Amino acid sequence: MLDEVMGAQVAEVALRPIDDSDLDALFEQRRDPESVRMAAFVAEDPDDRATFDVHMAKVRTSPGVTTRAVPVDGRLVGSIASFVVDGDTEVTYWIDRSFWGQGIASRALALLLESVRVRPLFARAASDNAGSLTVLQRAGFEVVGTEISYANGRKAEIEETILRLDGPAKSAPRGAPGVPTVTREVTDAGAAHARP
C-alpha cells in the first residue's frame, strides 16, 4: 500500500517469512542474466529449478539462518538473509533488477540488521558491484579485505570485497530521490525461525 507522507507517496518496504507461493518469483529473479552477472557468486546453474528448490528448503528450515521475503507495497521484489559459514554470520540479499536504485536493498538491510544482533556481521560482494558495496557501507559495514574467488555468474575468477559490521547499523536512507520509503517487519509467530 502506498502511504502519504507530507504530500508524497511512500513505498512500504517490509520483511516477512518466505512462503511456498514466493518460490516461483524468487527463482525467476535469480535467473535474470544481468542480475546473475552483477551478483557473480551465484549457483552453478541459475536455471536449475531442482537445485534451487533443495537450497530454499534447506535455508528455510536451518538453524542459524534468517531468511525473509522483501515485499514492497505487497509485491514480492526480492529476499534477504543472514547465515553462518565457518563460524561467521554473513548477510546476503537479492532484489529484482527492475527495482534497483530505489533504496529497497538499503531499507531491507536496515530491517534485517534490527533483528539480527550478532556482531561482527560479514558481507561479500563482487568488487565491481558498486551498488551493493554502497548499500553495505551506508549501513555501517567497513571493507576489511578482498580475495580472488571463482564466480559462477562470470565463469571466471574475480575480486570479491569482504565487509564487516562491528557495531550498530547506521540508519538507511528513506528512499532514493523521488521514491521515499517506509519500513516494517511482518512477523509470523507460527514461523519456524532460529536466529544465529
Backbone bond lengths (Angstrom), bond angles and torsions (degrees), N, CA, C in turn:
res aa  C-N    CA-C-N  psi(-1)  N-CA   C-N-CA  omega(-1)  CA-C   N-CA-C  phi
1 M - - - 1.438 - - 1.518 108.02 -
2 L 1.284 117.94 139.84 1.455 122.15 174.32 1.513 108.47 -88.64
3 D 1.306 116.26 126.16 1.452 121.40 173.74 1.516 107.46 -94.82
4 E 1.333 115.37 168.68 1.448 118.35 176.02 1.512 107.96 -118.25
5 V 1.327 116.98 124.92 1.449 123.34 178.81 1.511 107.11 -125.58
6 M 1.323 116.74 118.44 1.466 122.65 -179.50 1.530 111.42 48.29
7 G 1.327 116.13 42.65 1.458 120.53 175.58 1.516 115.20 83.13
8 A 1.326 118.65 -6.11 1.469 121.40 -179.21 1.520 109.28 -103.55
9 Q 1.310 116.62 143.92 1.452 119.79 174.23 1.524 108.74 -76.49
10 V 1.324 115.67 139.58 1.457 121.51 -173.41 1.526 109.42 -124.41
11 A 1.319 116.59 124.80 1.458 121.51 176.74 1.529 108.60 -79.09
12 E 1.331 116.50 136.95 1.451 121.18 -179.26 1.527 110.35 -99.63
13 V 1.337 116.38 117.89 1.460 123.15 176.68 1.525 106.94 -98.20
14 A 1.309 116.61 133.14 1.462 121.24 -178.88 1.522 109.48 -136.64
15 L 1.314 115.83 165.76 1.459 122.46 169.56 1.514 107.32 -122.52
16 R 1.316 116.40 141.96 1.463 121.56 176.57 1.522 108.14 -152.02
17 P 1.339 116.61 161.67 1.469 118.42 176.21 1.531 110.48 -59.15
18 I 1.311 116.11 148.47 1.462 121.47 176.91 1.522 109.02 -76.61
19 D 1.322 115.46 129.98 1.467 122.31 177.48 1.518 109.21 -98.95
20 D 1.334 116.01 159.38 1.464 120.16 174.29 1.525 111.03 -55.54
21 S 1.323 116.58 -35.21 1.469 120.61 -178.64 1.527 113.03 -67.87
22 D 1.338 118.09 -12.24 1.474 122.35 178.59 1.530 112.15 -84.42
23 L 1.313 117.60 -19.08 1.463 120.62 -167.43 1.522 113.74 -63.35
24 D 1.326 118.75 -38.56 1.473 119.67 178.78 1.523 111.04 -60.96
25 A 1.329 117.33 -46.59 1.467 120.86 -179.12 1.526 111.15 -65.90
26 L 1.332 117.69 -42.25 1.466 120.30 179.18 1.524 111.12 -63.30
27 F 1.323 116.69 -40.32 1.464 120.06 177.68 1.524 110.37 -61.63
28 E 1.313 117.50 -46.05 1.469 120.88 179.80 1.523 111.40 -62.28
29 Q 1.329 117.67 -40.03 1.469 120.63 178.57 1.526 111.06 -60.43
30 R 1.315 116.50 -38.65 1.465 120.87 -177.28 1.525 113.07 -79.28
31 R 1.308 117.90 -1.10 1.466 122.06 178.10 1.527 112.09 -100.06
32 D 1.320 117.48 -11.82 1.466 120.88 -178.04 1.530 109.58 -60.03
33 P 1.348 118.26 119.86 1.469 120.81 -174.09 1.535 114.70 -57.38
34 E 1.311 118.98 -40.59 1.469 120.74 -179.97 1.526 110.74 -68.99
35 S 1.324 116.62 -38.97 1.467 120.18 177.10 1.528 110.97 -65.26
36 V 1.323 116.18 -41.56 1.468 120.88 178.22 1.521 109.80 -62.06
37 R 1.327 117.40 -43.75 1.466 120.92 179.57 1.525 110.81 -62.95
38 M 1.329 116.88 -44.17 1.460 120.05 -177.84 1.528 111.22 -68.86
39 A 1.324 117.73 -43.93 1.465 120.57 -179.95 1.527 110.44 -66.88
40 A 1.310 116.73 -36.43 1.471 125.18 174.22 1.527 113.67 69.66
41 F 1.326 117.76 -55.18 1.459 121.47 -174.98 1.527 108.68 -92.46
42 V 1.318 114.17 83.14 1.468 122.46 -172.46 1.523 109.39 -126.30
43 A 1.321 115.56 179.84 1.461 121.06 176.82 1.526 109.87 -59.16
44 E 1.315 115.50 151.12 1.466 120.29 -179.39 1.524 111.67 -55.67
45 D 1.333 116.26 -41.64 1.466 120.67 178.75 1.526 108.41 -129.34
46 P 1.331 118.67 97.10 1.466 121.00 -178.43 1.532 113.74 -61.00
47 D 1.322 118.03 -16.20 1.463 121.48 179.58 1.530 113.45 -89.98
48 D 1.316 117.98 0.79 1.466 122.55 -177.74 1.527 109.68 -86.52
49 R 1.313 115.89 95.30 1.468 121.29 -176.53 1.522 111.84 -65.20
50 A 1.317 118.33 -38.07 1.467 120.16 -178.67 1.529 110.83 -61.66
51 T 1.318 116.84 -43.67 1.466 120.55 178.70 1.527 110.45 -64.95
52 F 1.324 117.05 -41.31 1.466 121.73 177.21 1.526 109.89 -58.85
53 D 1.328 117.79 -47.78 1.464 121.40 -178.11 1.529 111.74 -62.23
54 V 1.334 117.41 -41.24 1.465 121.07 177.94 1.525 109.45 -63.55
55 H 1.336 117.01 -44.69 1.466 121.03 179.41 1.531 110.86 -60.71
56 M 1.322 117.31 -47.31 1.468 120.54 -177.55 1.524 111.32 -65.35
57 A 1.316 117.72 -38.41 1.468 120.44 177.23 1.524 109.92 -61.80
58 K 1.327 116.22 -40.53 1.460 120.81 -179.67 1.528 111.45 -66.53
59 V 1.335 117.97 -50.02 1.470 119.80 -175.12 1.526 112.16 -70.68
60 R 1.317 117.42 -26.35 1.461 119.87 -179.89 1.521 112.67 -75.98
61 T 1.334 117.79 -14.86 1.469 120.84 -177.67 1.526 113.29 -121.13
62 S 1.320 117.83 -1.35 1.462 120.49 -175.69 1.527 112.17 -82.26
63 P 1.349 115.93 132.54 1.463 118.14 170.86 1.530 108.19 -63.54
64 G 1.296 116.98 146.80 1.456 119.57 179.85 1.513 113.55 86.87
65 V 1.334 117.48 -0.49 1.464 121.37 178.22 1.522 108.52 -119.32
66 T 1.305 116.14 128.00 1.460 122.60 171.70 1.516 105.54 -112.97
67 T 1.315 117.61 114.72 1.461 120.67 -179.29 1.523 108.56 -126.55
68 R 1.319 115.93 132.85 1.453 121.88 -175.13 1.521 111.43 -135.38
69 A 1.321 114.95 146.71 1.463 121.80 169.77 1.529 107.29 -79.47
70 V 1.329 115.99 149.82 1.462 121.90 177.06 1.533 107.79 -116.01
71 P 1.333 117.27 96.32 1.463 119.18 173.30 1.535 110.37 -93.22
72 V 1.315 115.55 146.85 1.458 122.38 172.97 1.522 105.82 -121.67
73 D 1.313 115.27 120.58 1.467 120.86 -175.86 1.527 110.91 50.41
74 G 1.346 116.26 37.39 1.447 121.95 177.79 1.515 115.63 86.03
75 R 1.327 118.46 -10.05 1.472 121.89 -179.63 1.526 109.52 -95.83
76 L 1.330 116.85 127.05 1.461 121.58 179.39 1.531 109.94 -66.38
77 V 1.333 116.36 120.82 1.467 120.13 -179.69 1.523 112.79 -121.16
78 G 1.338 117.60 1.18 1.458 118.68 178.84 1.512 112.30 164.57
79 S 1.333 113.78 -164.17 1.461 120.61 179.67 1.520 108.55 -147.75
80 I 1.324 114.51 161.95 1.455 121.54 179.32 1.524 107.36 -147.32
81 A 1.329 116.64 148.87 1.464 119.05 -176.69 1.520 111.05 -154.59
82 S 1.316 114.33 159.61 1.464 121.86 164.35 1.518 106.34 -123.60
83 F 1.328 115.77 148.99 1.457 120.56 -176.68 1.520 108.38 -155.05
84 V 1.319 116.49 160.88 1.461 121.82 -179.36 1.516 108.81 -106.29
85 V 1.328 115.86 129.13 1.451 122.02 175.01 1.529 107.93 -136.55
86 D 1.310 115.86 126.52 1.473 122.02 -178.48 1.529 111.80 51.45
87 G 1.335 116.93 37.94 1.458 121.75 176.86 1.523 115.34 84.13
88 D 1.319 118.39 -8.00 1.462 122.06 179.44 1.518 110.01 -104.08
89 T 1.324 116.67 139.70 1.463 121.00 175.42 1.518 108.40 -90.31
90 E 1.331 116.04 128.24 1.466 122.61 -179.59 1.516 109.46 -121.31
91 V 1.322 115.60 159.44 1.463 121.67 174.07 1.518 109.28 -115.76
92 T 1.317 114.75 152.71 1.455 121.90 176.64 1.516 108.02 -148.91
93 Y 1.304 117.21 153.72 1.466 120.37 175.80 1.520 109.30 -152.63
94 W 1.335 114.56 160.31 1.459 121.98 178.48 1.522 106.63 -144.10
95 I 1.315 116.59 119.44 1.458 122.10 178.69 1.525 108.18 -116.13
96 D 1.329 115.87 133.85 1.461 121.77 177.25 1.532 109.37 -50.82
97 R 1.320 116.78 131.20 1.470 121.85 -174.37 1.526 112.55 -55.40
98 S 1.316 118.44 -33.03 1.467 119.90 -178.97 1.535 112.29 -67.54
99 F 1.341 116.96 -8.01 1.467 121.39 178.85 1.531 112.98 -111.51
100 W 1.333 118.10 4.81 1.460 120.46 178.55 1.528 109.66 -62.32
101 G 1.319 115.72 150.23 1.461 121.49 174.40 1.517 115.03 80.10
102 Q 1.336 117.52 10.92 1.465 120.62 -178.30 1.528 112.81 -110.46
103 G 1.332 117.89 7.78 1.457 121.08 179.35 1.524 114.24 82.32
104 I 1.313 117.55 5.59 1.468 120.87 -175.86 1.523 111.56 -68.93
105 A 1.319 118.22 -44.85 1.473 120.43 179.05 1.527 109.90 -61.01
106 S 1.322 117.48 -40.99 1.473 120.95 179.49 1.520 111.22 -62.04
107 R 1.319 117.17 -44.98 1.465 120.31 -178.80 1.529 110.54 -69.59
108 A 1.323 117.69 -41.26 1.464 120.09 178.64 1.530 110.40 -62.87
109 L 1.328 116.81 -41.61 1.468 120.13 178.17 1.522 110.50 -63.96
110 A 1.324 117.79 -41.78 1.466 120.42 178.01 1.525 110.76 -58.98
111 L 1.323 117.34 -42.73 1.461 120.55 177.85 1.524 111.64 -63.86
112 L 1.320 116.61 -44.12 1.465 119.63 179.80 1.528 110.54 -62.42
113 L 1.326 116.46 -42.08 1.463 120.03 -178.06 1.520 112.35 -67.28
114 E 1.325 117.91 -23.46 1.467 120.81 174.56 1.526 110.73 -68.39
115 S 1.323 117.65 -31.78 1.457 120.15 -176.22 1.531 113.30 -98.58
116 V 1.309 118.17 -24.51 1.463 121.91 177.81 1.529 107.01 -99.71
117 R 1.313 115.51 102.86 1.473 121.24 -172.49 1.529 113.27 -93.99
118 V 1.315 118.51 -3.56 1.461 122.11 -178.60 1.531 109.19 -60.52
119 R 1.318 115.85 134.60 1.454 121.88 172.83 1.516 107.25 -139.36
120 P 1.297 120.40 141.71 1.459 123.72 0.52 1.525 111.10 -72.32
121 L 1.318 114.72 157.72 1.455 123.83 177.24 1.521 106.60 -122.45
122 F 1.314 117.10 137.67 1.460 121.50 -175.19 1.523 111.77 -114.84
123 A 1.303 115.84 159.22 1.459 123.17 173.54 1.512 107.77 -148.81
124 R 1.315 115.99 157.12 1.464 122.30 178.99 1.517 108.28 -137.26
125 A 1.321 115.47 146.43 1.471 120.32 176.07 1.516 108.04 -152.66
126 A 1.322 114.89 149.57 1.465 118.92 172.46 1.527 107.04 -55.12
127 S 1.311 116.86 136.29 1.469 120.54 -174.86 1.515 113.52 -62.90
128 D 1.339 117.47 -19.75 1.461 119.33 177.37 1.529 112.33 -97.08
129 N 1.326 117.55 8.80 1.466 121.87 177.54 1.529 108.05 -90.94
130 A 1.317 115.91 76.21 1.464 122.13 -174.95 1.524 112.01 -58.75
131 G 1.329 117.81 -36.48 1.457 120.46 -178.90 1.516 112.28 -62.01
132 S 1.329 117.30 -49.61 1.465 120.42 179.69 1.522 111.62 -66.82
133 L 1.305 117.16 -40.15 1.469 119.39 178.72 1.530 110.38 -61.58
134 T 1.313 117.50 -38.87 1.463 121.40 178.19 1.524 110.67 -65.62
135 V 1.334 117.55 -45.51 1.467 121.48 178.48 1.526 109.53 -56.31
136 L 1.319 117.23 -48.43 1.462 121.75 -176.89 1.527 111.89 -66.25
137 Q 1.324 117.30 -43.96 1.461 119.58 -178.71 1.526 111.67 -68.76
138 R 1.302 118.27 -36.15 1.472 120.47 176.44 1.527 111.17 -64.32
139 A 1.328 116.93 -27.70 1.463 121.29 178.46 1.531 111.65 -80.25
140 G 1.323 117.26 -7.03 1.464 120.77 178.31 1.513 114.95 109.27
141 F 1.324 118.16 -2.57 1.462 120.41 175.96 1.527 108.95 -68.91
142 E 1.315 115.44 143.09 1.463 121.33 177.59 1.522 109.36 -119.12
143 V 1.328 115.59 143.56 1.463 121.23 177.94 1.523 108.48 -67.71
144 V 1.343 116.11 128.18 1.463 120.97 178.26 1.522 112.21 -119.18
145 G 1.333 116.95 -3.23 1.450 118.48 177.64 1.509 112.44 165.91
146 T 1.312 113.54 179.42 1.460 121.56 175.25 1.518 107.91 -139.48
147 E 1.311 115.36 160.66 1.453 120.74 172.40 1.521 108.56 -151.80
148 I 1.298 114.83 157.83 1.458 120.95 177.07 1.528 107.18 -96.02
149 S 1.324 116.34 124.42 1.458 121.80 -178.15 1.520 109.51 -138.23
150 Y 1.336 115.60 155.07 1.456 119.78 176.75 1.526 109.05 -75.97
151 A 1.332 116.85 129.54 1.460 123.08 -179.17 1.524 109.06 -112.56
152 N 1.324 116.66 112.56 1.471 120.45 178.89 1.525 112.17 -57.00
153 G 1.328 116.87 -35.82 1.457 120.77 -178.00 1.513 114.27 -69.46
154 R 1.332 116.93 -14.15 1.462 121.86 178.50 1.526 111.74 -116.70
155 K 1.332 116.12 -11.21 1.472 121.80 -176.04 1.531 110.80 55.30
156 A 1.341 114.81 40.22 1.465 120.72 -178.16 1.531 109.17 -161.56
157 E 1.327 114.95 163.06 1.456 120.02 170.73 1.519 107.99 -79.85
158 I 1.341 115.85 133.38 1.459 120.46 178.84 1.527 109.15 -137.60
159 E 1.311 115.48 168.85 1.462 120.02 177.36 1.522 109.84 -82.29
160 E 1.320 114.50 134.50 1.464 122.57 177.90 1.523 107.82 -118.07
161 T 1.326 116.91 133.38 1.453 122.22 178.20 1.522 109.05 -93.63
162 I 1.330 115.96 134.36 1.458 122.77 179.69 1.525 107.42 -107.53
163 L 1.337 115.78 129.88 1.457 121.33 -178.24 1.519 109.90 -123.48
164 R 1.339 115.53 156.77 1.464 121.03 -176.52 1.530 109.62 -140.39
165 L 1.321 115.45 138.56 1.463 122.65 174.94 1.516 107.13 -116.70
166 D 1.344 116.72 118.47 1.456 121.10 -178.99 1.520 113.30 -99.53
167 G 1.311 116.88 -35.15 1.462 120.63 -175.47 1.507 111.73 -109.92
168 P 1.320 115.19 -159.92 1.465 118.57 177.89 1.521 110.91 -66.40
169 A 1.305 115.46 151.99 1.462 120.60 178.37 1.514 109.95 -71.50
170 K 1.318 115.70 148.83 1.456 120.81 171.60 1.519 107.59 -78.31
171 S 1.295 116.61 152.59 1.470 120.34 176.36 1.509 109.42 -66.77
172 A 1.313 115.40 138.94 1.463 120.42 176.94 1.513 109.49 -82.88
173 P 1.319 116.93 151.00 1.452 119.15 175.98 1.526 109.54 -61.32
174 R 1.303 117.11 152.88 1.459 121.74 -177.63 1.510 112.93 -76.25
175 G 1.287 119.29 -2.88 1.457 120.79 176.99 1.507 111.17 152.91
176 A 1.294 115.54 163.76 1.451 121.20 176.71 1.524 108.08 -70.92
177 P 1.337 117.32 161.45 1.458 119.05 178.92 1.529 110.05 -51.54
178 G 1.323 115.23 128.15 1.452 119.78 178.65 1.522 114.07 82.73
179 V 1.340 117.75 -6.01 1.463 120.63 -179.51 1.526 109.25 -132.86
180 P 1.338 117.69 69.12 1.460 119.17 178.27 1.525 109.77 -66.22
181 T 1.342 116.04 152.97 1.457 119.78 179.69 1.516 110.25 -132.67
182 V 1.314 116.07 153.88 1.458 122.50 167.68 1.514 105.47 -119.93
183 T 1.324 116.01 160.38 1.458 117.82 -176.30 1.513 111.07 -133.20
184 R 1.312 113.96 158.39 1.452 121.09 172.60 1.516 107.45 -161.62
185 E 1.309 116.00 154.43 1.458 119.35 172.89 1.515 107.70 -107.77
186 V 1.306 115.06 126.90 1.454 121.35 177.45 1.519 106.25 -92.18
187 T 1.314 115.94 122.39 1.461 118.57 -179.16 1.520 110.36 -108.11
188 D 1.288 115.38 154.90 1.454 122.10 179.19 1.516 105.92 -131.19
189 A 1.307 116.63 104.53 1.467 120.28 -174.98 1.524 111.75 -59.26
190 G 1.326 117.78 -23.94 1.453 120.59 -178.85 1.511 113.62 -87.40
191 A 1.328 117.86 -3.33 1.465 120.37 -176.23 1.522 110.14 -74.59
192 A 1.317 116.41 135.30 1.458 121.12 172.83 1.514 107.61 -74.17
193 H 1.309 116.22 115.42 1.460 119.67 -174.22 1.519 109.04 -151.50
194 A 1.309 116.40 125.71 1.455 120.96 176.21 1.510 108.55 -122.55
195 R 1.298 115.69 129.47 1.473 119.66 178.27 1.521 108.53 -83.22
196 P 1.351 114.89 145.52 1.468 117.84 178.78 1.514 111.19 -65.89
